[in-house]
Amino acid sequence: MMLYRYRAIDEQGKIAQGRLEAANLADLEQRLARIGLTLIRAKSGQIIRANAGKIHRRDLITFCFHMEQLSRAGVPLLDGLLDLRDSIEHPRFREVIASLVEAIEGGSSFSQALAAHPAVFDSVFVSLIHAGETSGELPQVLKRLTETLKWQDELAAQTRKILLYPAFVGLLVLGVLAFVMIYLVPRLVEFIQGMGQTLPLNTRILLAVSDFFIHHGWILIALPLCSLLLVKLRLVASPAFRRQFDGWKLRLPLLGPILHKIILVRLANVFALLFAAGIPVLDCLQIAVGITGNARIAEALDRLTQRISEGMSISASFEEAQLFPPLVLRMLRVGENTGALDTALLNVAYFYDRDVKESIARVQILIEPALTVALGLMLAWIMSSVLGPIFDTLGKIR
């Protein structure tokens, strides 16, 4: 695929310029025609990257919100998509919507048109839209999707909070440490040795660390990168290693329990949405397996699905899988007995969502002073190792 700079004209005679990916000029002309533009001229650019023009969750939120509002106002689906195609700014998403319009005009349903773009609309999205079409409650489904996508975006932002601050402080500490060890310490030690002072043990250790940074510091950068690459390759090549690695992630101190809760709150929320839309329980679980992102949890869901298909109740299956604590299992049992399982699952999602937010806040409270203390201790050791011999020398001079 190539990235083309094009100049085109719309039906009103207005000139439009922009960039668009296409296999060749003929493909570019067809893609522009889908969005109501006639090509005037084009110039080929660079080969695009695989993630160029990526459609993000916020683009989907905008899509769902506008489609929900238009459908509630009684605007026909095709007209709503045409309006959205003409108003959306994201070039790739505009092309996707143009493809949806083309597919629906060709006789496909809305869900079938969406299913043709699995990289943009996942199985949960397509299943919910199909259920909304079948039941005649498409506006309600689109509203639930909008709320769920917003919640997922907030949850992702909260998760990034745990990682961004330690990563920033860690890089800052590593930069300061590298500067001190490579530039500052050797000069100070040369000054101390020039005064004929015998170096104490902690200063000799500091000098050895400084020497390692100077001659072998590249290892500190290469080793983590190579380890990360090897782990990624092993995860792709070995399903058994992936299951083992996913199990390790869930057992990490502090972060493991939070990750487990995030997976479970996502599972409960998606399960509730699918079940409320009228999708059978077994289909809900099969779809939910794909959104866990953890092989251990996916295995537990597969076993749970098998038990339900054999006739076991939903709450008993969840209890056997040991995914949820007793309080949550009791909520599921009540929801199953009263016929309000979707409400019970939403309560579970709310329960875990609050727990995740509180856990993230607690971890942040612990991480910030811990990193500050670690940085302070490191600098105190460096200063004592350097200044100690200097003070000793000054004391002898007096």
C-alpha positions in Angstrom: 0.0 0.0 0.0 1.2 3.5 -0.8 0.2 6.8 0.7 -1.0 9.3 -2.0 -1.4 13.0 -1.9 -4.5 13.8 -3.9 -6.4 16.7 -5.2 -10.1 16.0 -5.8 -13.5 17.7 -6.3 -16.8 17.0 -4.6 -20.4 17.1 -5.9 -20.7 20.8 -5.1 -17.6 21.7 -7.0 -15.4 22.3 -3.9 -11.7 21.3 -4.1 -10.5 18.8 -1.5 -6.9 17.9 -0.8 -5.5 15.3 1.5 -3.7 12.0 1.8 -5.1 8.5 1.4 -3.7 5.0 1.3 -4.2 2.9 -1.8 -2.7 0.1 -3.8 -2.5 2.1 -7.0 -4.1 5.1 -8.8 -7.1 3.1 -9.9 -7.7 1.9 -6.3 -7.2 5.5 -5.1 -9.9 6.7 -7.5 -12.3 4.1 -6.3 -11.7 4.9 -2.6 -12.3 8.6 -3.3 -15.5 7.8 -5.2 -16.8 6.0 -2.1 -16.5 9.3 -0.1 -18.1 11.4 -2.9 -14.9 12.8 -4.4 -13.7 12.8 -8.0 -9.9 12.5 -8.4 -8.2 15.4 -10.3 -4.5 14.4 -9.7 -2.4 12.5 -7.3 1.2 12.0 -6.3 2.5 8.8 -4.7 4.3 9.1 -1.4 6.0 6.7 1.0 5.0 3.1 1.8 2.7 3.4 4.8 3.4 1.6 8.0 1.1 -1.2 9.3 -0.3 1.0 12.1 -0.7 4.2 10.0 -4.1 5.9 10.3 -5.0 3.6 13.2 -8.6 4.0 14.4 -8.7 4.5 18.1 -11.4 3.9 20.7 -12.3 7.5 20.8 -13.2 7.4 17.1 -15.5 4.5 17.8 -17.1 6.5 20.7 -17.8 9.3 18.3 -19.2 6.8 15.7 -21.5 5.1 18.2 -22.7 8.4 19.8 -23.6 10.0 16.4 -25.3 6.8 15.1 -27.3 6.5 18.3 -28.5 10.1 18.1 -29.4 9.9 14.5 -31.2 6.6 14.9 -33.2 8.0 17.9 -34.2 11.0 15.7 -35.6 8.6 13.1 -32.9 9.2 10.5 -32.6 6.0 8.3 -29.4 4.0 8.9 -28.0 4.6 5.5 -28.6 8.4 5.6 -27.0 8.5 9.1 -23.9 6.8 7.7 -23.7 9.1 4.7 -23.9 12.2 7.1 -21.2 10.7 9.3 -19.0 9.9 6.3 -19.2 13.5 5.1 -18.5 15.0 8.5 -15.9 12.8 10.1 -12.3 14.0 9.9 -10.3 10.8 10.3 -9.4 9.8 6.7 -9.1 6.1 7.2 -12.3 5.9 9.3 -14.1 7.9 6.6 -13.0 5.3 4.1 -14.3 2.5 6.4 -17.7 4.3 6.8 -17.8 4.7 3.0 -17.2 0.9 2.7 -20.1 0.3 5.2 -22.4 2.4 3.0 -21.3 0.5 -0.1 -21.9 -2.8 1.6 -25.4 -1.9 2.9 -26.4 -0.5 -0.5 -25.3 -3.9 -1.9 -27.8 -5.7 0.4 -25.7 -6.4 3.5 -27.1 -5.8 7.0 -25.4 -3.3 9.3 -23.8 -6.0 11.4 -22.6 -7.9 8.3 -21.0 -4.7 6.9 -19.3 -4.1 10.3 -18.0 -7.7 10.4 -16.1 -7.1 7.2 -13.7 -4.8 9.2 -12.6 -7.0 12.2 -9.6 -4.7 12.9 -12.0 -1.8 13.6 -15.1 -3.5 15.0 -14.4 -6.5 17.2 -16.7 -9.5 17.7 -18.4 -8.0 20.8 -19.3 -4.9 18.8 -20.6 -6.8 15.8 -22.6 -9.2 18.0 -24.3 -6.4 19.9 -25.2 -4.6 16.7 -26.6 -7.8 15.3 -28.7 -8.3 18.5 -29.9 -4.7 18.3 -30.9 -5.2 14.6 -32.8 -8.4 15.4 -34.6 -7.0 18.4 -35.3 -3.6 16.9 -33.4 -1.9 19.8 -30.5 -0.6 17.8 -30.5 2.9 19.5 -30.4 1.3 23.0 -27.5 -1.0 21.9 -25.6 1.9 20.4 -26.1 3.9 23.7 -24.8 1.0 25.7 -21.8 0.6 23.4 -21.0 4.3 23.7 -21.1 4.1 27.5 -19.0 0.9 27.5 -16.4 2.3 25.2 -16.1 5.4 27.4 -15.7 3.2 30.4 -13.0 1.2 28.7 -11.2 4.4 27.7 -11.3 5.6 31.3 -10.1 2.3 32.6 -7.2 2.3 30.1 -6.3 5.8 31.2 -6.3 4.7 34.9 -4.1 1.6 34.0 -1.6 3.8 32.3 -1.4 6.0 35.4 0.3 3.1 37.2 2.9 2.6 34.6 3.7 6.2 33.3 4.9 7.7 36.6 7.3 4.9 37.6 8.5 4.7 34.0 9.2 8.4 33.9 10.9 8.5 37.3 12.9 5.3 36.4 14.2 6.9 33.2 15.0 10.1 35.1 16.9 8.1 37.8 18.8 6.1 35.2 19.8 9.3 33.4 21.0 11.0 36.6 22.8 7.8 37.6 24.5 7.5 34.2 25.6 11.2 34.3 27.0 10.8 37.8 28.8 7.5 37.2 30.2 8.3 33.7 31.1 12.0 34.1 31.1 13.2 37.8 32.4 10.2 39.8 35.7 9.6 37.8 36.7 13.2 38.1 36.0 13.4 41.9 37.9 10.1 42.5 40.8 11.4 40.5 40.9 14.5 42.7 40.8 12.3 45.8 43.6 10.0 44.6 45.6 13.1 43.6 45.6 14.1 47.3 47.2 10.7 48.2 44.2 9.6 50.2 43.5 5.9 50.6 40.1 5.1 49.2 37.6 3.5 51.7 35.6 0.4 50.7 32.4 2.2 49.7 34.4 4.6 47.5 36.1 1.6 45.8 32.7 0.0 45.2 31.4 3.3 43.7 34.5 3.4 41.5 33.8 -0.2 40.3 30.2 0.7 39.5 31.4 3.8 37.6 33.9 1.7 35.6 31.1 -0.7 34.7 28.9 2.2 33.4 31.8 3.6 31.4 32.9 0.3 29.7 29.8 -1.9 29.8 26.9 0.6 30.2 25.4 -0.6 26.9 24.5 -3.9 28.6 22.0 -2.0 30.8 20.2 -0.9 27.6 20.7 -4.0 25.4 19.8 -6.6 28.0 16.2 -5.4 28.8 15.5 -4.8 25.0 16.8 -8.3 24.1 14.9 -9.9 26.9 11.7 -8.2 25.8 12.2 -9.3 22.2 12.9 -12.9 23.2 9.8 -13.0 25.5 7.6 -11.7 22.7 8.9 -14.2 20.2 8.4 -17.0 22.7 4.9 -15.9 23.5 4.0 -16.1 19.7 5.8 -19.5 19.3 4.6 -21.3 22.4 1.0 -21.4 23.7 2.2 -23.2 26.8 4.7 -20.4 27.6 1.9 -17.9 27.0 -0.3 -19.6 29.5 2.6 -19.7 32.0 3.5 -16.1 31.4 -0.1 -14.9 31.8 -0.2 -16.8 35.1 3.0 -15.0 36.2 1.4 -11.6 35.4 -1.6 -12.4 37.6 0.8 -13.2 40.5 2.9 -10.1 40.3 3.1 -8.2 43.6 0.8 -5.2 43.7 0.1 -5.1 40.0 -1.1 -8.7 39.6 -4.3 -8.4 41.6 -5.1 -5.2 39.8 -4.6 -6.8 36.4 -6.8 -9.7 37.5 -9.6 -7.3 38.6 -9.4 -5.3 35.4 -9.9 -8.5 33.3 -12.8 -9.6 35.5 -14.5 -6.2 35.4 -14.2 -6.1 31.6 -15.5 -9.7 31.4 -18.5 -8.9 33.6 -19.3 -5.7 31.7 -19.2 -7.4 28.3 -21.1 -10.4 29.5 -23.8 -8.2 30.9 -24.1 -6.2 27.7 -24.3 -9.3 25.5 -26.8 -11.1 27.8 -29.0 -7.9 28.0 -29.1 -7.7 24.2 -30.7 -11.2 24.1 -27.6 -13.2 23.1 -27.6 -16.8 24.6 -25.3 -17.4 27.6 -23.0 -19.9 25.8 -22.5 -17.4 22.9 -21.8 -14.6 25.4 -19.1 -16.7 27.1 -17.5 -17.7 23.7 -17.4 -14.1 22.7 -16.1 -13.0 26.1 -13.1 -15.4 25.8 -11.7 -13.2 23.0 -11.6 -10.0 25.1 -9.9 -11.3 28.3 -6.3 -11.0 26.8 -5.1 -13.6 29.3 -4.7 -17.3 28.4 -5.3 -18.4 32.0 -8.6 -16.6 32.3 -9.6 -17.8 28.8 -8.9 -21.4 29.8 -11.1 -21.0 32.9 -13.9 -19.5 30.7 -13.6 -22.5 28.3 -14.0 -24.9 31.2 -16.9 -22.8 32.5 -18.6 -22.9 29.1 -18.2 -26.6 28.9 -19.9 -27.1 32.4 -22.8 -24.9 31.4 -23.3 -26.8 28.2 -23.5 -30.0 30.3 -26.3 -28.6 32.3 -24.6 -26.9 35.3 -26.0 -23.6 36.5 -24.2 -20.4 35.7 -23.4 -19.5 39.3 -22.2 -23.0 40.1 -20.0 -22.9 37.0 -18.4 -19.6 38.0 -17.9 -21.0 41.5 -16.1 -24.1 40.1 -13.9 -21.9 37.9 -12.9 -19.9 41.0 -12.9 -16.6 39.0 -14.9 -14.6 41.5 -14.9 -14.3 45.4 -17.9 -15.7 47.4 -19.6 -12.2 47.6 -19.7 -11.9 43.8 -20.8 -15.5 43.4 -23.7 -14.8 45.7 -24.7 -11.8 43.6 -24.6 -14.0 40.5 -26.7 -16.7 42.1 -29.4 -14.1 43.1 -29.4 -12.6 39.6 -29.8 -16.1 38.1 -32.6 -17.1 40.4 -34.5 -13.8 39.9 -34.0 -13.7 36.1 -31.9 -10.5 36.3 -28.5 -11.9 35.5 -27.5 -8.9 33.4 -28.2 -6.5 36.4 -26.2 -8.8 38.7 -23.3 -8.8 36.2 -23.4 -5.0 36.0 -23.3 -4.8 39.8 -20.3 -7.1 39.7 -18.6 -4.8 37.1 -19.4 -1.7 39.3 -18.1 -3.5 42.4 -14.8 -4.4 40.7 -14.5 -1.0 38.9 -14.5 0.8 42.3 -12.1 -1.7 43.6 -9.7 -1.2 40.7 -9.8 2.6 41.1 -9.1 2.3 44.8 -6.2 -0.2 44.2 -4.6 2.0 41.6 -4.8 5.0 44.0 -3.2 2.9 46.7 -0.4 1.7 44.4 0.3 5.2 43.3 0.5 6.3 46.9 3.1 3.6 47.6 5.1 4.0 44.4 5.8 7.7 44.6 7.5 7.8 48.1 9.2 4.5 47.4 10.9 5.9 44.2 11.7 9.2 46.0 13.4 7.2 48.9 15.3 5.0 46.5 16.6 8.1 44.6 17.5 9.8 47.9 19.4 6.7 49.2 21.3 6.3 45.9 22.4 9.9 45.9 23.3 9.8 49.6 25.5 6.7 49.0 27.3 8.5 46.1 27.8 11.7 48.0 29.1 9.9 51.1 31.4 7.7 49.0 32.9 10.8 47.4 32.8 13.4 50.2 33.9 11.1 53.0 37.5 10.8 51.8 37.6 14.6 51.1 36.5 15.4 54.6 39.1 13.0 56.0 41.8 14.7 54.0 40.7 18.1 55.2 40.7 16.9 58.8 44.3 15.7 58.5 45.4 19.0 57.0 44.2 20.8 60.2 
